[in-house]
Amino acid sequence: MSKTFGLLLPIVLFAILAPLQAVLAMYKFKEELSCDLETGFYEEILLLTGMLTIVYGIGVWLITRLKSLRFSFGVQTTWAVLLWFYQDLCIFQDRVACWSTFSFSEALNYTLSYSFIPLIVAAGCLFFLYQRIQNRKAVS
């Protein structure tokens, strides 16, 4: 059970924090139409969260093969931030850039400017919660 708990914990935390981070970062574009004119803001976030949680889970499974637990926390957090940024970029591309003439580098820069603080806060929460739960588990 301990191994399963250690594998599922970061995945569950990612799945909880991903939509919160995306809403905080991309809320400004909530009322913008998606490129397909049908997908709602929250629907898009939940769909992306589901797909990226699977990708994150595969990454966590590979990362847990690392020997250093503290190093593993950092790599998992970095992996989460990259996927969250990708989620924000997808939302920006779908709601803003597809209706305009943004280059890919401009879309990256705009997405980073909107999502930088929410990414840092979510990464800190993920790292702190994961470490705290692991430390509590080690004590008991």
MILUMSE-968778 format. One line per field, with one value per residue: chain; x, y, z of N, C-alpha, C in turn. Coordinates in pm, 1 decimal, decimal comma. Layout:
residues N
c: A; ...
npx: X; ...
npy: Y; ...
npz: Z; ...
capx: X; ...
capy: Y; ...
capz: Z; ...
cpx: X; ...
cpy: Y; ...
cpz: Z; ...
//
This chain:
residues 140
c: A; A; A; A; A; A; A; A; A; A; A; A; A; A; A; A; A; A; A; A; A; A; A; A; A; A; A; A; A; A; A; A; A; A; A; A; A; A; A; A; A; A; A; A; A; A; A; A; A; A; A; A; A; A; A; A; A; A; A; A; A; A; A; A; A; A; A; A; A; A; A; A; A; A; A; A; A; A; A; A; A; A; A; A; A; A; A; A; A; A; A; A; A; A; A; A; A; A; A; A; A; A; A; A; A; A; A; A; A; A; A; A; A; A; A; A; A; A; A; A; A; A; A; A; A; A; A; A; A; A; A; A; A; A; A; A; A; A; A; A
npx: 81,0; 199,0; 372,8; 190,6; 39,9; 240,2; 275,9; 24,1; -43,4; 98,5; -22,3; -296,0; -285,5; -189,1; -405,4; -601,0; -492,5; -440,4; -679,4; -746,9; -521,4; -523,7; -766,8; -715,1; -498,5; -591,7; -836,2; -908,0; -970,4; -1206,0; -1457,6; -1406,1; -1453,9; -1409,0; -1202,6; -1351,6; -1604,1; -1780,7; -1686,2; -1684,7; -1529,4; -1468,6; -1518,4; -1320,2; -1093,4; -1128,4; -1118,9; -856,4; -719,1; -780,2; -650,8; -384,8; -333,2; -310,5; -77,6; 96,4; 87,3; 218,0; 470,1; 534,5; 545,8; 777,9; 961,4; 964,2; 1144,3; 1384,1; 1655,9; 1699,5; 1478,7; 1417,1; 1515,7; 1347,2; 1100,4; 1144,7; 1178,9; 930,5; 767,8; 865,4; 796,8; 518,7; 476,1; 559,1; 363,9; 130,8; 182,5; 172,5; -98,4; -213,5; -113,3; -242,5; -507,2; -484,8; -407,6; -638,1; -842,9; -758,6; -529,0; -599,8; -784,8; -645,7; -334,3; -110,1; 224,7; 395,3; 594,9; 515,9; 271,5; 366,8; 506,8; 298,3; 131,1; 300,5; 325,3; 68,9; 37,0; 246,9; 261,8; 37,4; 140,2; 374,5; 266,7; 97,9; 291,1; 445,8; 252,8; 202,5; 456,9; 500,4; 272,5; 303,9; 554,2; 497,3; 294,7; 436,1; 638,8; 483,1; 379,4; 614,2; 681,7; 476,2
npy: -119,4; 122,6; 184,0; 218,3; 430,5; 625,3; 661,8; 738,8; 968,9; 1216,5; 1232,1; 1262,6; 1507,7; 1669,6; 1651,9; 1786,1; 2042,1; 2131,4; 2223,8; 2440,6; 2607,9; 2664,6; 2803,7; 3028,7; 3140,3; 3179,2; 3306,4; 3555,9; 3518,0; 3385,0; 3454,0; 3463,7; 3328,9; 2987,0; 2828,4; 2634,4; 2720,3; 2601,0; 2473,6; 2517,2; 2728,3; 2608,7; 2343,5; 2295,3; 2324,0; 2110,3; 1890,4; 1912,8; 1886,7; 1621,2; 1475,2; 1561,1; 1476,0; 1202,0; 1191,6; 1311,9; 1118,5; 900,8; 1014,0; 1053,2; 789,9; 708,7; 888,4; 812,0; 613,1; 723,0; 756,3; 943,0; 1083,1; 1350,8; 1479,3; 1363,1; 1481,7; 1744,3; 1708,5; 1600,8; 1819,9; 2011,3; 1884,0; 1892,2; 2171,6; 2228,1; 2086,8; 2216,7; 2472,0; 2411,5; 2345,2; 2597,4; 2734,4; 2598,4; 2675,0; 2953,2; 2960,3; 2852,9; 3030,3; 3291,7; 3331,6; 3194,3; 3354,8; 3564,8; 3713,8; 3593,0; 3492,3; 3181,2; 3219,2; 3465,4; 3388,3; 3211,7; 3395,0; 3571,7; 3386,6; 3302,1; 3542,7; 3575,4; 3343,6; 3307,8; 3376,0; 3222,5; 2966,7; 2947,0; 2961,1; 2731,0; 2531,9; 2559,5; 2487,1; 2218,6; 2099,4; 2154,1; 2028,6; 1761,1; 1697,3; 1738,9; 1549,0; 1314,9; 1332,1; 1316,9; 1062,8; 915,9; 955,0; 829,1
npz: 0,0; 67,5; -143,6; -353,1; -249,4; -243,0; -514,4; -610,4; -465,0; -554,9; -806,8; -755,6; -616,1; -823,3; -1004,0; -860,7; -822,6; -1084,3; -1236,8; -1073,5; -1086,8; -1362,8; -1392,7; -1232,9; -1374,3; -1639,2; -1627,8; -1720,1; -1984,2; -1991,6; -2098,7; -2366,9; -2692,9; -2786,2; -3034,8; -3167,5; -3123,5; -2949,0; -2714,8; -2371,9; -2121,9; -1864,6; -1926,2; -2115,1; -1954,0; -1772,4; -1947,3; -2052,3; -1809,4; -1738,2; -1947,0; -1915,4; -1658,2; -1686,1; -1843,3; -1660,7; -1457,9; -1580,9; -1608,9; -1336,1; -1251,6; -1386,1; -1274,2; -1006,4; -997,0; -936,8; -709,5; -496,7; -272,7; -214,6; -442,1; -624,9; -551,3; -640,2; -918,0; -988,0; -925,5; -1105,4; -1346,4; -1321,0; -1332,4; -1594,1; -1739,6; -1650,7; -1750,3; -2021,2; -2037,2; -1983,3; -2204,0; -2413,3; -2361,8; -2394,3; -2663,7; -2779,3; -2707,7; -2752,4; -2926,4; -3161,6; -3280,6; -3367,9; -3478,1; -3352,5; -3312,2; -3240,7; -3047,0; -2939,7; -2828,0; -2633,3; -2468,3; -2383,3; -2253,2; -2047,6; -1909,6; -1804,8; -1654,8; -1476,3; -1191,1; -1082,2; -1151,6; -996,9; -737,9; -737,2; -781,5; -550,1; -359,3; -437,7; -398,6; -123,7; 0,8; -81,8; 29,4; 301,7; 356,3; 297,6; 493,0; 725,5; 691,4; 713,8; 981,6; 1123,8
capx: 0,0; 284,5; 420,3; 76,0; 10,9; 345,8; 257,5; -104,1; -51,2; 127,1; -117,7; -419,3; -258,5; -182,7; -541,2; -675,7; -433,4; -437,6; -787,5; -741,0; -415,5; -566,8; -870,8; -649,8; -411,4; -658,7; -972,1; -931,4; -1019,1; -1323,2; -1567,9; -1364,7; -1500,0; -1306,8; -1193,3; -1460,1; -1727,8; -1869,1; -1627,4; -1685,9; -1403,5; -1446,0; -1514,6; -1186,4; -998,2; -1143,2; -1070,3; -709,6; -672,7; -787,0; -545,7; -252,6; -315,5; -259,3; 62,5; 169,7; 98,6; 324,0; 595,0; 560,6; 587,9; 918,4; 1041,0; 977,4; 1259,0; 1501,8; 1697,0; 1684,9; 1339,5; 1409,2; 1534,4; 1224,2; 1000,4; 1175,4; 1153,7; 785,2; 713,8; 903,0; 712,9; 383,5; 476,7; 564,2; 232,3; 35,6; 208,2; 117,7; -243,7; -242,5; -83,7; -352,6; -624,3; -456,7; -412,8; -775,7; -935,2; -708,0; -437,9; -661,6; -863,0; -555,5; -213,8; 0,2; 322,5; 406,7; 676,3; 432,0; 176,4; 442,7; 533,7; 172,6; 86,9; 387,7; 294,6; -57,4; 35,6; 367,9; 232,7; -37,4; 226,9; 463,0; 184,2; 56,3; 410,7; 477,2; 151,7; 226,9; 580,5; 479,0; 178,3; 362,6; 657,0; 433,5; 228,7; 541,0; 703,0; 385,6; 372,5; 738,7; 681,1; 382,0
capy: 0,0; 239,3; 216,9; 269,4; 562,8; 715,1; 687,6; 805,8; 1098,4; 1331,3; 1235,7; 1322,1; 1650,0; 1734,2; 1659,5; 1887,4; 2174,5; 2170,3; 2313,4; 2565,1; 2688,9; 2709,7; 2905,9; 3151,3; 3197,1; 3210,9; 3354,9; 3674,8; 3475,8; 3300,2; 3492,5; 3454,9; 3208,5; 2891,4; 2817,7; 2551,8; 2792,5; 2518,0; 2429,2; 2614,8; 2751,8; 2506,7; 2215,1; 2283,9; 2302,9; 1973,8; 1798,0; 1919,8; 1831,2; 1475,3; 1424,9; 1588,6; 1394,3; 1072,8; 1214,3; 1334,7; 989,5; 823,5; 1079,0; 1024,6; 650,0; 704,9; 967,6; 740,7; 523,4; 796,2; 712,9; 1048,9; 1123,4; 1496,8; 1509,8; 1319,0; 1586,8; 1856,9; 1670,8; 1590,3; 1955,2; 2072,1; 1817,8; 1947,6; 2310,1; 2223,2; 2044,7; 2325,3; 2577,6; 2363,1; 2359,4; 2739,8; 2768,3; 2545,0; 2760,9; 3081,4; 2938,1; 2825,6; 3139,8; 3422,7; 3330,8; 3144,4; 3463,8; 3676,1; 3680,0; 3567,5; 3388,3; 3087,3; 3280,4; 3565,0; 3314,7; 3165,6; 3509,8; 3616,4; 3283,4; 3309,3; 3663,1; 3554,1; 3225,3; 3295,4; 3373,2; 3100,5; 2849,5; 2945,4; 2928,3; 2590,4; 2448,9; 2563,4; 2405,5; 2078,3; 2057,2; 2159,1; 1924,9; 1629,6; 1678,1; 1731,6; 1419,4; 1212,5; 1340,3; 1267,6; 918,5; 858,3; 962,7; 731,6
capz: 0,0; 76,8; -277,8; -428,0; -194,2; -288,8; -657,1; -634,7; -397,7; -641,5; -918,4; -701,8; -590,9; -954,9; -1059,8; -785,0; -842,7; -1225,8; -1277,2; -995,2; -1146,6; -1495,4; -1375,5; -1185,0; -1477,1; -1765,1; -1601,7; -1802,4; -2114,8; -1967,6; -2186,5; -2507,4; -2762,3; -2827,0; -3181,1; -3222,9; -3090,9; -2867,5; -2588,8; -2264,3; -2051,5; -1762,5; -1995,2; -2173,7; -1844,6; -1720,4; -2049,3; -2050,3; -1681,8; -1747,4; -2034,9; -1859,3; -1538,3; -1734,4; -1881,6; -1536,1; -1390,4; -1646,3; -1569,6; -1195,1; -1243,7; -1427,3; -1179,2; -879,2; -1008,1; -888,8; -575,8; -397,4; -256,0; -223,9; -583,6; -689,5; -527,0; -728,3; -1057,1; -1003,2; -924,6; -1234,0; -1447,2; -1304,9; -1381,1; -1741,5; -1789,8; -1622,7; -1847,7; -2148,0; -2026,1; -1999,8; -2343,2; -2495,1; -2340,4; -2459,3; -2809,2; -2819,7; -2678,6; -2793,0; -3040,5; -3285,1; -3338,7; -3390,6; -3554,3; -3260,3; -3344,6; -3130,0; -2940,5; -2872,7; -2744,8; -2515,9; -2380,8; -2322,1; -2159,0; -1930,3; -1831,8; -1732,5; -1569,0; -1394,8; -1046,8; -1048,0; -1161,9; -880,4; -620,8; -747,5; -763,1; -407,4; -290,1; -468,7; -332,6; 20,7; 42,0; -103,8; 131,0; 433,3; 368,8; 302,2; 624,6; 822,8; 670,5; 762,4; 1126,7; 1180,9
cpx: 85,5; 335,3; 308,9; 39,6; 112,6; 333,8; 130,1; -112,4; -17,0; 29,6; -248,6; -399,7; -252,0; -322,6; -627,1; -624,0; -439,6; -554,2; -787,5; -637,8; -459,7; -673,1; -807,6; -568,9; -488,8; -799,5; -1006,1; -995,6; -1143,2; -1435,2; -1532,5; -1417,5; -1383,2; -1306,4; -1305,3; -1598,7; -1823,2; -1815,5; -1626,0; -1551,2; -1373,6; -1440,2; -1376,4; -1082,2; -1007,3; -1093,7; -917,0; -653,6; -673,7; -674,4; -407,5; -228,1; -263,2; -111,4; 148,5; 190,6; 208,1; 460,1; 631,8; 607,8; 735,3; 1007,9; 1061,8; 1090,2; 1387,4; 1531,3; 1669,1; 1540,0; 1324,6; 1426,0; 1408,8; 1112,6; 1020,4; 1145,6; 1003,7; 720,0; 744,5; 818,1; 571,0; 376,7; 479,7; 428,6; 126,3; 55,8; 153,9; -34,9; -283,5; -219,1; -194,3; -477,0; -603,9; -466,0; -556,6; -866,3; -887,8; -631,2; -502,9; -745,6; -775,5; -433,3; -93,6; 94,8; 331,5; 487,3; 598,6; 329,5; 245,0; 464,7; 407,3; 123,0; 170,4; 354,9; 165,2; -47,9; 154,1; 336,7; 146,2; 46,6; 317,7; 385,5; 143,7; 175,1; 450,9; 380,6; 176,4; 348,2; 561,1; 386,3; 236,7; 467,8; 595,3; 366,2; 331,4; 611,0; 610,2; 375,2; 497,7; 743,4; 591,7; 416,3
cpy: 126,1; 282,2; 276,7; 408,9; 664,4; 750,7; 768,2; 945,4; 1216,2; 1343,9; 1300,2; 1471,1; 1728,6; 1756,0; 1763,0; 2027,3; 2222,3; 2260,6; 2444,8; 2661,2; 2745,5; 2818,9; 3036,8; 3219,1; 3249,7; 3268,1; 3477,1; 3639,1; 3387,2; 3329,0; 3487,3; 3324,7; 3116,7; 2883,9; 2735,1; 2609,3; 2714,3; 2488,8; 2542,5; 2620,9; 2639,7; 2366,1; 2190,6; 2255,7; 2160,1; 1868,8; 1795,4; 1860,2; 1679,0; 1417,2; 1443,7; 1511,9; 1256,1; 1086,1; 1234,9; 1202,9; 902,4; 881,9; 1049,9; 880,6; 636,9; 776,1; 892,1; 637,6; 591,7; 757,4; 818,6; 1096,3; 1274,3; 1541,2; 1473,5; 1422,2; 1702,2; 1828,0; 1658,9; 1727,9; 2026,8; 2014,9; 1873,7; 2089,0; 2313,4; 2184,0; 2151,8; 2440,4; 2537,0; 2376,4; 2505,8; 2784,5; 2718,7; 2632,3; 2895,2; 3067,1; 2923,1; 2947,2; 3274,9; 3414,9; 3283,0; 3251,9; 3581,2; 3628,9; 3663,7; 3464,8; 3296,3; 3147,6; 3390,3; 3498,1; 3262,1; 3280,0; 3559,0; 3514,4; 3288,1; 3431,3; 3647,1; 3441,4; 3214,3; 3282,9; 3252,4; 2973,0; 2836,8; 2905,0; 2781,1; 2496,9; 2445,3; 2478,9; 2257,4; 2027,0; 2049,9; 2046,7; 1785,0; 1599,6; 1659,5; 1595,4; 1306,5; 1212,9; 1285,9; 1115,1; 851,0; 855,2; 855,2; 590,4
cpz: 0,0; -61,1; -363,6; -381,3; -243,1; -435,9; -683,7; -574,4; -489,0; -758,2; -873,4; -674,8; -721,9; -1011,1; -987,1; -816,4; -987,7; -1266,2; -1199,8; -1054,0; -1280,2; -1485,0; -1329,6; -1295,0; -1598,0; -1747,9; -1686,6; -1936,8; -2106,2; -2066,9; -2334,9; -2567,6; -2792,6; -2979,6; -3241,5; -3194,2; -3000,6; -2727,9; -2487,7; -2193,4; -1952,5; -1822,8; -2054,9; -2066,3; -1792,7; -1819,9; -2051,9; -1922,0; -1685,6; -1830,9; -1972,9; -1729,7; -1575,8; -1771,1; -1757,2; -1461,2; -1449,7; -1608,7; -1424,8; -1178,4; -1282,4; -1325,9; -1048,1; -883,1; -960,0; -744,8; -468,9; -390,2; -271,6; -369,6; -662,0; -671,7; -624,9; -873,7; -1082,7; -1007,7; -1056,0; -1347,3; -1442,0; -1361,5; -1533,6; -1800,4; -1764,5; -1720,6; -1985,0; -2149,4; -2047,1; -2143,5; -2436,5; -2483,1; -2409,1; -2611,3; -2856,8; -2804,8; -2731,0; -2924,5; -3170,1; -3353,8; -3379,9; -3469,1; -3461,5; -3321,2; -3223,5; -3014,9; -2867,2; -2781,4; -2619,1; -2416,8; -2310,7; -2219,0; -2032,6; -1844,9; -1751,9; -1629,5; -1473,8; -1245,3; -1009,3; -1057,5; -1039,8; -755,3; -623,1; -727,1; -616,2; -326,7; -312,6; -392,3; -181,0; 67,5; 27,4; 1,9; 269,4; 455,7; 376,0; 438,0; 733,3; 814,7; 727,5; 914,7; 1186,2; 1146,3
//
